Amino acid sequence: MRSVLMMLLLASGSAGIARPQDPAVVVETPDKEGDSTGAGVSFTLNVNVDLVELQVLATDRAGRHVTTLDAADFVVTEDEIPQRITLFRQDDLPVSLGLVIDNSRSMERKKDRVDAAALSFVGYNNAEDEAFLIHFDDAARLAEGFTRNPEPIRKTLGAIRPYGQTALFDAVSMALETIGLGEHAQKAILLISDGADNASTRDFGSVLEEVRQSGATLYAIGVFGNPSAGREAQPVLEALAEAGGGRAFFPETAEEVPALTLRIAREIRDQYTLGYVPTNPLHDGTWRSVRVDVRPEAGVPNIRLGYRHGYYAPED
């Protein structure tokens, strides 16, 4: 598949604005598949615009990932106005990852499975990936900052003991702030919890708005041993994941969590990146609604697309 890679000095994640500090943008077009010359074509041009990037996952009616689409197969509209796709790629590029793990007392019996799942998630990925670890009980704590080595994360997870209540909203807010410091354009957060928030200083509405403004894809796994906790927490996790352009999963037992984290890791690897320069050039801070479709000519009936459905325009 032909891939176009734009490298910007400042780039966003799932659906954000890339606002270059230096107007130089390098556009690199690798050789077509089967060309063994290794002689790609690159050039430099000057731009003075913003770029919106979308991470899009395509699945067929059976839930299998569709990875054979090209740029011409997609249609992107912003506020119902068609946009011209100027960036397209579907490569295994490095990702900035955030692990956000519930460490409250109720997680005690699930801890070993959840820890193993978290480690398999960071271990599945590109060698250039970076990851951080936040755990939360009565409060949220950045236990390990960004690292390319999963060993410190493994040791920290092993040393943590379940305690206290559930400051989930504070942990998500901390994760969004931390992921913004990541060096890679593509960013993803994995949240694993077993109950509703009962200890945060932030409320749901404010954190949901932070997720919408972030450029990171947010995935959530709810491991509910208590049905009442699940009834309260499930809609919250679903709303956070939807706002973050990801998905929420609710396994019946903790034994299913490792398989789910590997599934999420594969989803991140199989996403398309679509980029466009908005026809609306205003930096007015307004919400821009985004829609992505696949043309019928692509020949994939009943295709489903997962992506972030909008973003806030920057403000000058």
C-alpha positions as CSV (number, residue, x, y, z in Angstrom):
1,M,0.0,0.0,0.0
2,R,1.3,3.4,-1.0
3,S,2.0,5.6,2.1
4,V,2.5,9.3,2.4
5,L,4.3,10.5,5.5
6,M,4.3,14.1,6.6
7,M,6.6,15.0,9.5
8,L,5.7,18.1,11.4
9,L,7.6,19.6,14.3
10,L,4.4,19.6,16.3
11,A,1.7,17.0,15.5
12,S,-1.4,15.8,17.1
13,G,-2.9,12.4,17.9
14,S,-6.3,11.0,17.1
15,A,-8.0,14.1,15.9
16,G,-6.0,17.2,16.6
17,I,-4.4,20.2,15.1
18,A,-0.8,20.2,14.1
19,R,0.5,23.7,14.4
20,P,4.0,23.9,13.0
21,Q,6.4,26.2,14.7
22,D,8.7,26.0,11.7
23,P,6.9,26.3,8.3
24,A,9.0,23.5,6.7
25,V,7.2,20.3,6.2
26,V,8.9,17.2,4.8
27,V,6.8,15.0,2.6
28,E,8.2,11.6,1.9
29,T,6.8,9.1,-0.6
30,P,8.3,5.6,-0.2
31,D,8.7,3.3,-3.1
32,K,5.8,1.3,-4.3
33,E,5.6,-2.2,-3.1
34,G,7.9,-4.5,-5.0
35,D,10.4,-1.7,-5.9
36,S,13.7,-2.8,-4.5
37,T,15.7,0.2,-5.5
38,G,15.3,1.8,-2.1
39,A,15.2,5.2,-3.8
40,G,12.3,7.1,-2.3
41,V,11.4,10.7,-3.3
42,S,11.4,13.5,-0.8
43,F,11.1,17.2,-1.0
44,T,10.6,20.2,1.2
45,L,7.9,22.8,0.9
46,N,6.8,25.8,2.9
47,V,3.4,25.8,4.5
48,N,1.6,28.2,6.9
49,V,-1.4,26.2,7.8
50,D,-2.9,23.8,10.4
51,L,-3.2,20.1,9.8
52,V,-6.0,17.9,11.2
53,E,-5.0,14.2,11.7
54,L,-7.5,11.4,12.3
55,Q,-6.8,7.9,13.4
56,V,-9.3,5.6,11.8
57,L,-10.0,1.9,12.4
58,A,-11.9,0.0,9.7
59,T,-13.6,-3.3,10.4
60,D,-15.9,-5.5,8.3
61,R,-19.2,-7.1,9.4
62,A,-17.4,-9.9,11.2
63,G,-15.2,-7.4,13.2
64,R,-12.0,-8.2,11.2
65,H,-9.7,-5.3,10.5
66,V,-9.7,-3.9,7.0
67,T,-6.2,-2.9,6.1
68,T,-6.3,-2.8,2.3
69,L,-7.9,0.7,1.8
70,D,-6.1,3.6,0.1
71,A,-6.5,7.3,0.4
72,A,-8.9,7.5,-2.6
73,D,-11.3,5.1,-0.7
74,F,-12.0,7.6,2.1
75,V,-14.3,10.7,2.2
76,V,-13.8,13.2,5.0
77,T,-16.2,16.0,5.8
78,E,-15.9,18.8,8.4
79,D,-19.2,20.5,9.4
80,E,-20.6,18.8,6.3
81,I,-18.1,20.3,4.0
82,P,-15.8,17.9,2.0
83,Q,-12.1,18.1,2.8
84,R,-9.2,17.1,0.7
85,I,-7.0,14.4,2.2
86,T,-3.4,15.5,2.1
87,L,-1.9,12.9,4.4
88,F,-2.4,9.2,4.3
89,R,-0.5,6.4,5.9
90,Q,-1.1,2.9,7.3
91,D,2.3,1.9,8.8
92,D,3.6,0.5,12.1
93,L,4.8,3.8,13.4
94,P,5.9,4.4,17.0
95,V,3.3,5.4,19.5
96,S,3.3,7.3,22.8
97,L,1.3,5.1,25.2
98,G,-0.3,5.7,28.6
99,L,-1.3,3.0,31.1
100,V,-3.8,4.1,33.7
101,I,-4.4,1.2,36.2
102,D,-6.9,1.1,39.0
103,N,-5.2,0.2,42.3
104,S,-8.1,0.5,44.6
105,R,-8.8,-2.2,47.3
106,S,-11.4,-3.9,45.1
107,M,-8.8,-4.7,42.5
108,E,-6.8,-7.0,44.8
109,R,-8.0,-10.3,43.4
110,K,-7.7,-9.1,39.8
111,K,-4.3,-7.5,40.2
112,D,-2.1,-10.3,38.8
113,R,-4.2,-10.6,35.6
114,V,-4.5,-6.9,35.1
115,D,-0.7,-6.4,35.6
116,A,0.1,-9.1,33.1
117,A,-2.4,-7.6,30.6
118,A,-0.8,-4.1,31.0
119,L,2.7,-5.5,30.3
120,S,1.5,-7.5,27.3
121,F,0.0,-4.3,25.9
122,V,3.3,-2.3,26.1
123,G,5.3,-5.4,25.0
124,Y,3.3,-5.9,21.8
125,N,4.4,-2.7,20.2
126,N,7.1,-1.0,18.1
127,A,10.6,-0.9,19.7
128,E,10.5,2.9,19.4
129,D,7.3,3.2,21.4
130,E,7.3,5.0,24.7
131,A,5.0,4.4,27.6
132,F,4.2,5.8,31.1
133,L,2.3,4.3,34.1
134,I,-0.3,6.0,36.2
135,H,-2.0,4.1,39.1
136,F,-4.8,5.4,41.2
137,D,-6.5,4.6,44.5
138,D,-7.4,7.5,46.8
139,A,-5.3,9.6,44.5
140,A,-3.7,9.4,41.1
141,R,0.1,9.0,40.9
142,L,2.5,9.1,37.9
143,A,4.4,5.9,38.9
144,E,6.7,5.8,35.8
145,G,7.3,8.5,33.3
146,F,7.8,7.9,29.6
147,T,10.2,5.0,28.9
148,R,11.0,2.7,26.0
149,N,11.9,-0.1,28.4
150,P,9.0,-2.0,29.9
151,E,11.1,-3.4,32.7
152,P,10.6,-0.3,35.1
153,I,6.9,-0.6,34.5
154,R,6.9,-4.3,35.3
155,K,8.8,-3.7,38.6
156,T,6.6,-0.8,39.6
157,L,3.4,-2.8,38.9
158,G,4.8,-5.7,41.0
159,A,5.5,-3.4,43.9
160,I,2.1,-1.7,44.1
161,R,-0.4,-3.0,46.6
162,P,-4.1,-2.3,46.2
163,Y,-5.4,0.3,48.6
164,G,-8.3,2.7,49.2
165,Q,-10.9,4.1,46.9
166,T,-11.1,5.1,43.2
167,A,-9.9,8.5,41.9
168,L,-10.6,7.6,38.3
169,F,-11.3,11.1,37.0
170,D,-8.1,12.5,38.5
171,A,-6.1,9.7,36.9
172,V,-7.6,10.3,33.5
173,S,-6.9,14.0,33.7
174,M,-3.3,13.3,34.8
175,A,-2.9,10.9,31.9
176,L,-4.2,13.4,29.4
177,E,-1.7,16.0,30.6
178,T,1.2,13.4,30.6
179,I,0.4,12.0,27.1
180,G,0.7,15.5,25.7
181,L,4.4,15.4,26.6
182,G,5.0,12.3,24.4
183,E,7.3,12.7,21.4
184,H,5.2,10.7,18.9
185,A,2.4,12.0,16.8
186,Q,0.2,9.0,17.5
187,K,-0.9,8.8,21.2
188,A,-3.1,6.2,23.0
189,I,-4.3,5.7,26.6
190,L,-5.4,2.4,28.1
191,L,-7.6,2.7,31.2
192,I,-8.4,-0.4,33.3
193,S,-10.8,-0.1,36.3
194,D,-13.3,-2.1,38.2
195,G,-15.6,0.5,39.6
196,A,-17.1,4.0,39.7
197,D,-15.2,7.1,40.8
198,N,-15.6,7.9,44.5
199,A,-12.4,9.9,45.4
200,S,-11.6,12.4,42.7
201,T,-11.3,16.2,43.0
202,R,-12.4,16.5,39.4
203,D,-15.9,15.7,38.1
204,F,-17.0,13.7,35.1
205,G,-18.1,16.6,33.0
206,S,-14.8,18.4,33.2
207,V,-12.8,15.3,32.5
208,L,-15.0,14.4,29.5
209,E,-14.3,17.8,28.1
210,E,-10.5,17.3,28.6
211,V,-10.8,14.0,26.7
212,R,-12.5,15.8,23.8
213,Q,-9.8,18.4,23.7
214,S,-7.0,15.9,23.8
215,G,-5.4,14.3,20.7
216,A,-5.1,10.9,22.3
217,T,-7.2,7.8,21.6
218,L,-8.6,6.5,24.8
219,Y,-9.5,2.8,25.4
220,A,-11.2,1.5,28.5
221,I,-11.6,-1.9,30.1
222,G,-14.1,-2.3,32.9
223,V,-13.5,-5.4,35.1
224,F,-16.6,-5.3,37.3
225,G,-17.0,-7.9,40.0
226,N,-19.8,-6.0,41.6
227,P,-22.9,-5.5,39.4
228,S,-23.9,-2.3,41.1
229,A,-20.4,-0.8,40.4
230,G,-20.8,-1.9,36.8
231,R,-24.1,-0.2,36.4
232,E,-22.6,3.1,37.5
233,A,-19.2,2.8,35.9
234,Q,-20.0,1.3,32.5
235,P,-21.7,4.4,31.0
236,V,-18.8,6.5,32.3
237,L,-16.2,4.4,30.7
238,E,-18.2,4.2,27.4
239,A,-18.5,8.0,27.3
240,L,-14.8,8.5,27.9
241,A,-13.8,6.0,25.2
242,E,-16.3,7.4,22.7
243,A,-15.1,11.0,23.3
244,G,-11.5,9.8,22.9
245,G,-12.1,8.0,19.6
246,G,-11.5,4.6,21.1
247,R,-13.7,1.8,22.5
248,A,-14.7,0.4,25.9
249,F,-14.7,-3.3,26.7
250,F,-16.4,-5.1,29.6
251,P,-15.1,-8.7,30.1
252,E,-17.0,-11.1,32.4
253,T,-13.8,-12.0,34.3
254,A,-10.3,-10.7,34.8
255,E,-9.0,-13.8,32.9
256,E,-10.2,-12.2,29.7
257,V,-8.3,-8.9,30.1
258,P,-4.9,-10.0,28.6
259,A,-6.6,-11.0,25.4
260,L,-8.4,-7.7,25.2
261,T,-5.2,-5.6,25.7
262,L,-3.6,-7.5,22.8
263,R,-6.7,-6.8,20.7
264,I,-6.4,-3.1,21.5
265,A,-2.7,-3.1,20.7
266,R,-3.5,-4.7,17.3
267,E,-6.2,-2.0,16.7
268,I,-3.7,0.7,17.3
269,R,-1.3,-0.9,14.8
270,D,-4.0,-1.3,12.1
271,Q,-5.4,2.2,12.2
272,Y,-5.1,4.5,9.2
273,T,-3.9,8.1,9.6
274,L,-5.8,10.6,7.5
275,G,-4.8,14.3,7.4
276,Y,-6.3,17.4,5.9
277,V,-6.0,21.1,6.0
278,P,-9.5,22.5,7.0
279,T,-11.4,24.6,4.5
280,N,-12.4,26.7,7.6
281,P,-9.2,28.5,8.5
282,L,-10.5,30.4,11.5
283,H,-8.8,29.9,14.9
284,D,-11.9,30.6,16.9
285,G,-12.0,27.7,19.4
286,T,-15.3,26.3,18.1
287,W,-16.2,22.6,17.9
288,R,-15.8,21.1,14.4
289,S,-17.8,18.0,13.6
290,V,-15.9,15.4,11.5
291,R,-17.3,12.5,9.5
292,V,-15.3,9.8,7.7
293,D,-16.9,7.4,5.2
294,V,-15.6,4.8,2.8
295,R,-16.7,5.0,-0.9
296,P,-18.9,2.2,-2.1
297,E,-16.3,1.6,-4.9
298,A,-13.9,0.3,-2.3
299,G,-15.9,-2.9,-2.4
300,V,-16.2,-3.5,1.4
301,P,-19.9,-3.7,2.3
302,N,-21.1,-2.9,5.8
303,I,-17.7,-1.5,6.8
304,R,-17.5,0.2,10.2
305,L,-15.2,3.0,11.0
306,G,-14.0,4.0,14.5
307,Y,-12.6,7.5,14.8
308,R,-12.8,10.7,16.8
309,H,-15.9,12.6,15.6
310,G,-14.7,16.1,16.0
311,Y,-12.2,18.5,17.6
312,Y,-11.9,22.0,18.9
313,A,-10.3,24.5,16.6
314,P,-7.3,26.3,18.1
315,E,-7.5,29.8,19.4
316,D,-5.1,32.6,18.6
